[in-house]
Amino acid sequence: MEQYLSFVTLDTWTFIFTWVNLLILFFLVKKLFMKPMQKMLDARNAEIEADYSKAKNAQTEADKLREEYEEKLSIAQEAAEKIVADATMSANLRSDAIVKEAEEKAAGMIERAQKNIDAQRDAAYADIKKEVGTMAVDIARKIIEKDIDKKDHEELINKALEGLGGSDE
């Protein structure tokens, strides 16, 4: 058992030597590996910060572009509304002009038709007067030829002269 006892017991010099080796190894690792590791971590941290900054700038740019897009869209909508309003107003003015022109043409046609009717009525009256006059003369001639003797004839002449304002007597 003594052979195994050396493995289980604590030797002071071995303990000190182990600690010294551990400290030397620690400083060596720190000196050789920690600085490059710290540089790598710092580089990675800087890269992350740069990516974060780029993302923030991209977000700011995207927000700016979105605002510009919305502004241009608003301007385009206003322009479209103005175009529609102008077209509507133009169509209303044109329709009013067409209606007014049609009313003027209708009034002119009515006026011409009324003048035509008046002219035809006057012509009809003139024809009727002429016919009535001709008929009256024909009737008077027939009456005179049949019923008037010399005495009646003289009376008619006297009455006609009296009616004109003058008399022979």
Backbone bond lengths (Angstrom), bond angles and torsions (degrees), N, CA, C in turn:
res aa  C-N    CA-C-N  psi(-1)  N-CA   C-N-CA  omega(-1)  CA-C   N-CA-C  phi
1 M - - - 1.381 - - 1.521 111.58 -
2 E 1.178 113.89 -24.04 1.423 118.76 178.08 1.534 110.53 -62.06
3 Q 1.189 114.67 -29.38 1.454 116.06 178.96 1.529 111.21 -67.16
4 Y 1.276 113.30 -31.42 1.485 115.81 -179.41 1.520 112.04 -89.88
5 L 1.247 115.98 -14.28 1.446 121.02 -177.02 1.536 110.43 -67.33
6 S 1.258 118.68 -32.32 1.452 120.93 179.34 1.521 111.63 -64.66
7 F 1.293 116.72 -25.79 1.475 119.70 177.51 1.514 111.10 -79.21
8 V 1.271 118.76 -27.38 1.456 122.49 -173.26 1.521 110.89 -94.96
9 T 1.278 120.85 -25.67 1.439 122.63 -174.45 1.511 110.58 -83.07
10 L 1.327 114.85 160.41 1.460 120.88 179.65 1.514 109.17 -101.41
11 D 1.306 111.60 123.92 1.447 117.69 177.57 1.514 106.33 -106.21
12 T 1.315 117.09 133.79 1.445 121.98 -174.56 1.518 109.85 -67.13
13 W 1.287 117.64 -44.18 1.451 119.17 -178.36 1.525 110.84 -67.28
14 T 1.226 119.62 -36.03 1.447 121.87 178.30 1.532 109.18 -67.67
15 F 1.301 114.10 -40.39 1.460 119.52 178.70 1.526 110.12 -61.68
16 I 1.298 119.35 -47.51 1.462 123.95 -179.45 1.530 109.15 -65.23
17 F 1.309 116.67 -44.39 1.453 120.71 -179.11 1.532 110.28 -62.96
18 T 1.309 117.63 -38.79 1.464 121.28 178.83 1.525 110.23 -64.90
19 W 1.335 115.27 -41.98 1.470 118.62 -179.89 1.530 111.12 -68.07
20 V 1.290 117.10 -38.78 1.461 120.69 178.90 1.528 108.55 -65.83
21 N 1.296 117.56 -43.79 1.462 120.78 177.04 1.531 110.83 -60.73
22 L 1.310 115.38 -41.75 1.482 119.86 179.04 1.525 110.35 -62.93
23 L 1.318 116.99 -43.77 1.471 119.97 179.83 1.532 110.98 -66.10
24 I 1.293 117.28 -42.66 1.461 120.62 178.77 1.535 109.04 -63.10
25 L 1.309 116.03 -44.78 1.466 120.05 178.63 1.525 110.72 -62.34
26 F 1.329 115.91 -40.55 1.483 120.10 178.76 1.523 110.72 -61.58
27 F 1.321 118.22 -48.90 1.469 121.45 -179.25 1.528 110.90 -65.62
28 L 1.320 116.29 -38.34 1.439 120.08 178.35 1.534 110.59 -64.21
29 V 1.307 116.12 -46.27 1.474 120.35 178.50 1.526 109.56 -63.40
30 K 1.334 114.58 -42.34 1.474 118.08 179.78 1.511 109.90 -62.34
31 K 1.315 116.60 -44.15 1.460 120.24 -176.88 1.525 110.66 -69.98
32 L 1.291 118.09 -42.67 1.455 120.57 -173.78 1.530 113.26 -86.29
33 F 1.300 116.89 -38.64 1.474 118.66 -171.92 1.531 114.37 -105.96
34 M 1.304 119.38 -27.46 1.463 120.85 -174.80 1.529 112.16 -73.33
35 K 1.312 118.32 -39.39 1.463 119.93 179.46 1.534 110.92 -64.26
36 P 1.327 119.08 -49.89 1.464 117.44 176.77 1.532 111.80 -62.33
37 M 1.345 116.50 -37.66 1.464 119.97 178.90 1.528 110.08 -64.07
38 Q 1.358 116.48 -41.40 1.464 120.73 178.79 1.522 110.02 -65.56
39 K 1.342 117.41 -39.90 1.463 120.86 177.59 1.530 110.29 -62.37
40 M 1.329 115.79 -42.82 1.449 119.78 179.24 1.534 110.48 -64.50
41 L 1.336 117.08 -42.40 1.476 120.24 177.60 1.526 111.01 -65.18
42 D 1.337 116.94 -40.49 1.470 120.40 178.18 1.533 110.67 -64.92
43 A 1.345 115.50 -41.68 1.476 119.28 178.09 1.528 109.93 -62.89
44 R 1.313 116.07 -43.81 1.472 120.27 178.90 1.517 110.05 -63.52
45 N 1.315 117.49 -42.21 1.474 121.59 178.08 1.528 110.40 -62.55
46 A 1.351 116.77 -42.40 1.468 120.69 178.48 1.525 110.36 -64.44
47 E 1.328 116.61 -39.71 1.466 120.92 178.33 1.531 110.74 -64.19
48 I 1.313 116.40 -41.50 1.469 120.68 177.87 1.523 110.12 -64.09
49 E 1.347 116.10 -43.65 1.471 119.96 178.16 1.527 110.87 -62.37
50 A 1.339 116.86 -40.98 1.465 120.68 178.78 1.525 110.34 -64.51
51 D 1.338 116.30 -43.14 1.465 119.82 177.59 1.524 110.65 -62.43
52 Y 1.331 116.10 -42.02 1.469 120.33 178.69 1.528 110.25 -62.85
53 S 1.328 116.36 -41.74 1.464 120.79 179.32 1.531 110.52 -65.59
54 K 1.348 116.52 -42.22 1.462 120.18 177.60 1.527 110.79 -62.41
55 A 1.326 116.03 -42.44 1.461 120.02 179.37 1.521 110.53 -63.40
56 K 1.338 116.35 -40.98 1.465 120.11 178.96 1.528 110.66 -64.92
57 N 1.355 116.00 -41.90 1.469 119.93 177.80 1.525 110.75 -65.26
58 A 1.323 116.14 -40.74 1.470 119.85 178.52 1.527 109.97 -63.67
59 Q 1.326 117.46 -40.02 1.476 121.00 178.08 1.521 110.54 -64.04
60 T 1.338 115.76 -43.03 1.465 120.05 178.49 1.531 110.29 -62.55
61 E 1.331 116.30 -44.27 1.463 120.93 178.81 1.530 111.02 -63.38
62 A 1.332 115.81 -41.95 1.468 120.12 178.84 1.523 110.56 -63.00
63 D 1.328 116.98 -42.05 1.470 120.20 177.58 1.525 110.65 -62.57
64 K 1.335 116.07 -41.65 1.463 120.61 179.57 1.536 110.31 -63.64
65 L 1.335 116.49 -45.12 1.467 120.38 179.26 1.527 111.15 -64.51
66 R 1.343 116.94 -37.73 1.462 120.38 178.36 1.527 110.34 -64.22
67 E 1.325 116.83 -42.39 1.468 120.51 178.18 1.530 110.74 -62.74
68 E 1.353 116.40 -43.17 1.469 120.14 178.08 1.526 110.47 -62.82
69 Y 1.326 116.27 -42.49 1.460 120.93 178.56 1.525 110.98 -61.30
70 E 1.342 116.42 -45.40 1.462 119.85 179.69 1.519 111.24 -64.30
71 E 1.341 116.23 -37.58 1.465 120.01 178.59 1.534 110.43 -65.63
72 K 1.351 115.69 -45.21 1.464 119.16 178.69 1.525 110.99 -64.74
73 L 1.321 116.91 -38.32 1.457 121.05 177.36 1.524 110.57 -63.14
74 S 1.319 116.44 -41.32 1.462 120.87 178.08 1.528 110.51 -63.24
75 I 1.329 116.15 -43.82 1.467 120.32 178.93 1.523 110.06 -63.30
76 A 1.337 116.33 -41.57 1.465 120.11 179.38 1.528 110.79 -64.56
77 Q 1.328 117.38 -39.51 1.462 120.29 178.31 1.525 110.62 -65.39
78 E 1.330 116.76 -41.30 1.466 119.82 177.81 1.531 110.31 -62.69
79 A 1.333 115.92 -42.01 1.471 119.61 179.13 1.520 110.56 -63.89
80 A 1.328 116.52 -41.41 1.466 119.87 178.92 1.526 110.59 -64.02
81 E 1.339 116.60 -42.26 1.469 119.82 177.94 1.525 110.65 -62.73
82 K 1.340 116.58 -39.35 1.469 120.07 179.44 1.527 110.06 -65.64
83 I 1.335 116.76 -42.06 1.465 120.61 179.47 1.523 110.02 -62.13
84 V 1.336 116.41 -43.79 1.471 120.09 179.55 1.526 109.75 -64.12
85 A 1.341 116.98 -43.46 1.467 120.02 179.85 1.527 110.52 -63.28
86 D 1.341 117.09 -43.25 1.470 120.46 178.36 1.525 111.20 -62.68
87 A 1.332 115.79 -42.62 1.468 119.40 179.62 1.525 110.90 -64.52
88 T 1.324 116.32 -40.58 1.466 120.14 178.56 1.524 110.36 -64.10
89 M 1.338 115.70 -44.69 1.458 119.14 -179.74 1.527 110.22 -64.11
90 S 1.331 116.46 -42.40 1.461 120.66 178.99 1.528 110.50 -62.49
91 A 1.322 116.47 -42.58 1.471 120.19 179.00 1.530 110.40 -64.25
92 N 1.329 117.13 -41.01 1.467 120.31 178.55 1.527 110.78 -63.69
93 L 1.342 116.36 -43.92 1.461 119.52 178.78 1.526 110.83 -63.12
94 R 1.328 115.65 -41.99 1.471 119.56 179.72 1.524 110.54 -65.06
95 S 1.334 116.79 -42.35 1.467 118.82 -179.92 1.528 110.12 -66.00
96 D 1.344 117.50 -38.78 1.464 119.98 176.88 1.526 110.52 -62.45
97 A 1.345 116.17 -41.66 1.467 119.74 179.27 1.527 110.46 -64.58
98 I 1.327 117.05 -40.83 1.473 120.57 179.47 1.518 110.23 -64.49
99 V 1.350 116.86 -43.16 1.469 120.50 179.17 1.523 109.90 -63.57
100 K 1.345 116.90 -43.69 1.462 120.40 -179.47 1.531 110.12 -63.22
101 E 1.326 116.44 -43.11 1.466 120.46 179.19 1.526 110.37 -62.59
102 A 1.340 116.65 -42.29 1.463 120.25 178.92 1.528 110.72 -64.51
103 E 1.340 116.78 -40.59 1.469 119.86 178.02 1.528 110.61 -63.49
104 E 1.356 116.71 -41.53 1.463 120.01 178.81 1.524 110.81 -64.10
105 K 1.333 117.03 -42.04 1.466 119.95 178.38 1.521 110.48 -64.30
106 A 1.340 115.93 -41.73 1.466 119.45 179.56 1.531 110.03 -64.28
107 A 1.344 117.00 -42.25 1.456 120.07 178.90 1.530 110.52 -63.20
108 G 1.347 116.86 -41.28 1.464 120.55 177.60 1.520 111.21 -63.75
109 M 1.323 116.93 -41.22 1.467 120.21 178.85 1.530 110.27 -64.99
110 I 1.342 115.96 -41.33 1.477 119.62 179.12 1.526 109.57 -63.91
111 E 1.328 116.01 -43.07 1.463 119.67 -179.77 1.529 110.92 -63.01
112 R 1.340 116.56 -44.63 1.466 119.74 178.32 1.530 110.95 -63.56
113 A 1.319 115.76 -40.78 1.470 119.47 178.73 1.525 110.06 -63.72
114 Q 1.356 117.62 -41.36 1.466 121.19 179.22 1.527 110.13 -64.18
115 K 1.346 117.31 -42.18 1.468 120.25 178.04 1.527 110.19 -63.57
116 N 1.326 116.00 -41.18 1.457 120.63 178.39 1.529 110.40 -62.62
117 I 1.356 115.70 -43.65 1.478 120.01 178.37 1.518 109.88 -62.49
118 D 1.354 117.09 -44.53 1.472 120.59 -179.86 1.537 110.37 -62.13
119 A 1.340 115.73 -43.08 1.469 118.80 -179.67 1.523 110.50 -64.61
120 Q 1.335 116.78 -42.41 1.459 119.37 179.05 1.532 111.08 -66.85
121 R 1.346 117.64 -37.71 1.472 121.08 177.19 1.522 109.82 -63.81
122 D 1.350 116.87 -45.27 1.468 120.16 179.46 1.527 110.40 -62.30
123 A 1.347 115.67 -41.40 1.468 119.08 178.35 1.523 110.28 -64.36
124 A 1.341 116.51 -39.32 1.467 119.93 178.85 1.522 109.97 -65.64
125 Y 1.354 117.16 -42.67 1.476 119.90 177.10 1.526 110.92 -60.56
126 A 1.337 115.35 -42.79 1.470 118.41 179.87 1.529 110.18 -63.71
127 D 1.324 116.52 -41.79 1.466 119.36 177.90 1.525 110.87 -63.99
128 I 1.349 115.21 -42.42 1.471 118.64 179.37 1.524 110.23 -63.72
129 K 1.341 117.98 -43.81 1.470 120.79 179.13 1.527 110.30 -60.18
130 K 1.322 114.39 -44.13 1.450 118.84 -179.54 1.531 110.51 -62.71
131 E 1.339 115.30 -45.68 1.468 120.02 178.35 1.524 110.86 -62.51
132 V 1.365 114.80 -45.53 1.473 118.02 -179.98 1.521 110.18 -63.81
133 G 1.304 116.89 -41.15 1.471 119.79 178.16 1.512 111.11 -62.24
134 T 1.307 115.89 -45.13 1.466 120.23 179.36 1.522 109.77 -63.19
135 M 1.329 115.57 -44.23 1.468 119.24 179.59 1.531 110.59 -64.14
136 A 1.340 117.07 -40.21 1.461 120.67 -179.71 1.520 110.25 -64.37
137 V 1.306 116.04 -41.80 1.466 119.31 178.70 1.519 110.14 -64.16
138 D 1.343 116.21 -44.01 1.466 119.80 179.08 1.528 110.68 -61.82
139 I 1.326 115.74 -44.25 1.469 118.80 179.79 1.519 109.92 -65.32
140 A 1.333 116.02 -43.41 1.464 118.79 -179.64 1.518 110.48 -63.07
141 R 1.305 117.71 -39.92 1.444 120.75 179.06 1.525 111.00 -63.04
142 K 1.285 116.10 -43.57 1.462 119.10 179.59 1.528 110.64 -65.15
143 I 1.344 115.86 -40.09 1.464 118.84 179.32 1.528 109.47 -66.45
144 I 1.284 116.96 -44.05 1.445 121.39 -177.93 1.520 110.59 -64.35
145 E 1.273 117.67 -42.67 1.451 120.83 -177.71 1.527 111.66 -64.87
146 K 1.259 117.86 -33.35 1.448 120.44 -175.01 1.524 112.43 -90.67
147 D 1.324 118.97 -47.06 1.459 120.32 -165.76 1.526 114.30 -103.52
148 I 1.243 120.15 -13.26 1.452 119.05 -173.27 1.533 109.02 -94.94
149 D 1.290 111.66 129.57 1.466 116.89 172.49 1.518 106.31 -105.23
150 K 1.295 116.95 -170.98 1.445 121.36 -173.12 1.518 110.68 -67.42
151 K 1.270 118.96 -38.64 1.451 123.09 -179.14 1.529 110.38 -66.54
152 D 1.329 117.85 -46.95 1.478 121.84 179.22 1.527 109.88 -63.20
153 H 1.307 115.25 -35.11 1.445 120.33 -179.32 1.519 110.26 -64.68
154 E 1.308 118.52 -42.46 1.451 122.83 179.56 1.522 110.50 -66.34
155 E 1.318 116.64 -40.35 1.457 120.27 178.16 1.545 110.94 -61.76
156 L 1.292 116.65 -43.58 1.476 120.73 179.67 1.527 110.56 -62.28
157 I 1.322 116.15 -39.85 1.454 119.75 179.83 1.519 109.52 -66.05
158 N 1.315 117.26 -43.84 1.462 121.27 179.75 1.533 110.76 -62.40
159 K 1.290 116.32 -44.74 1.471 120.14 179.40 1.527 110.72 -62.61
160 A 1.308 117.37 -40.57 1.460 121.07 179.47 1.526 109.71 -64.65
161 L 1.349 116.29 -39.64 1.472 119.06 178.91 1.508 111.37 -69.23
162 E 1.294 117.71 -37.35 1.467 120.85 177.37 1.536 109.58 -65.11
163 G 1.320 115.29 -38.64 1.474 120.16 -179.42 1.533 110.19 -65.82
164 L 1.315 117.87 -27.37 1.450 120.29 179.92 1.539 110.64 -83.89
165 G 1.267 117.27 -9.79 1.458 119.32 176.04 1.491 113.91 105.66
166 G 1.226 119.92 -2.15 1.461 121.67 179.79 1.516 109.58 -123.88
167 S 1.393 117.34 153.39 1.472 119.93 176.63 1.513 108.99 -138.29
168 D 1.350 116.62 154.19 1.458 122.40 -176.93 1.511 110.78 -88.82
169 E 1.210 122.31 -17.89 1.437 124.32 -172.39 1.457 113.54 -81.19
